[in-house]
Amino acid sequence: MIKLKAVSKIHITGEVQTTALDQIDLDIDAGEYVAITGPSGCGKSTLLGLLGLLDVPTHGSYEFEAQDISAWTENKLNQLRRGRIGFIFQSFNLIEELTVAENVELALEYTATPAKERRERVAAMLEKLGISHRAKHRPSQLSGGQQQRVAIARALIANPAVLLADEPTGNLDSAHGDEVMRLLRTVNAEGTTVVMVTHSPSHAAQASRTLHLLDGRIVVDALQAA
C-alpha cells in the first residue's frame, strides 16, 4: 500500500542543516497495524507527516497504492488525503464553535456526498463509537476521552484506507487511553491500515509491527508475536 524508498527529510534554517529522516526504506501493506516508536526528536512525527502527505521528502520516492506521488501537485495530494487518509492527533483539533456532529461532518464537506447522506453517515458513526448522545454538544462539554472519540469519528467518516495517529492517547488518562487503543484495534480488525506514533511500550505492543527510530533512521523493524 505504501512504499518509501531512500526517503530523507532535511530542514534548513539559515546555515544550519538538520536531517530529520535519513534514507528511509519502508513498505506498509494494506491491513497492517504499525507502531512507530523512539526517543523525542528521532523523526517519528516527521515520518508520520510524510506518510500522511502533510509534508514532502527532500529526497527519495513515495508510492501510495502503486502510484508514485513524489511529483504530484498539492491539489492532487489534497484530493488523495481527503479520500484515502484519516488523521488522529494528540490535541484532538476539534472546533469549539461546532457541535460534535458538525465536527465529524466537516470531514465530508469537500466531498461529493449529498447532505442527507452526510448526516446519516455521521449519525451511524457516532452510534458506532458510543457518542450519539453527545451529537449536539460542544467539544468543551465532553471529557477528554469523548473528545478523542469525536476526533476518531471525524477521521473515519470518509472511510479512509489508512488511519494515521500521532500520540492519540497522549492527553488522556490511562482508562480513556485504553478505550482509544481498543477502538484502534477494532478499526484495524475491520480492514483499515493503522499507523500510530507512540511513546508507550505497552501501546506499541498492541500493534502487529513495530518500527523503532533513532536519529532519523529505522533501527528496528519487528513483527509482534501473535
Phi, psi and omega in degrees: 000311179237134179223116173255136179229118178052042183277128174233149174230119183241127176259133179240120177235108185063239179260004181264128179244123182241126178268108180278322176229139189231099173056057181277126169248127185206132172240128175238121182274154176302135178089357179285159173235105188247130174255134177251121183235173179142166182291163177303137178084007184275349179113008184301305183291328176298316178297317180297320178298322177292317179300325181271006178063023175277347178214165180238147180289151174287321177222158175100177184237154180228122174248132176238120183049049175070012176250128176281111185255012185303326184253014180293151176287162180298325180295317179293320178297321179300316180296321178294317178303311184297324186269335191234348187232130175248150183234138170234130182245158178299324187268010176072312178058041176271154181263117187296329182287348181254152175286172176303310181299319181292324177298318181289317181296334181305327181292344180257359189298323184262019174256175181272013183292125178299153185303317181297316179294323177302312182296319180296318180293321178297313180300318180293321180291319178296322177295317181299322182267006174074026181232023181297331180288352179253010188305324184262004180276160174268157181307323182292346179270003183251157171286168178300318179297321179292322177298320179291327175297320177297317179297322178292318177301316179297321181291330186265346191297332180269011180055057182291153175282330182232134175246121180253127184235121181256102182049056187295344179251007188299329181256017185243153172286172188297322182295312179290327176298319178295324177298316180297319180296322177296320178296318180296320178296320179296314179300317179294319180298333179277358173117353180280133174288131182239130174235121188233130170271131179209149172265352188270117177300323181292323178288320177299325182293344179277348176280166178273346182209141181236131171252131176246123181258147174210124179053041174079008179238151173277113182258342175221132174225100191230139172278141177279148175294139181292000000 
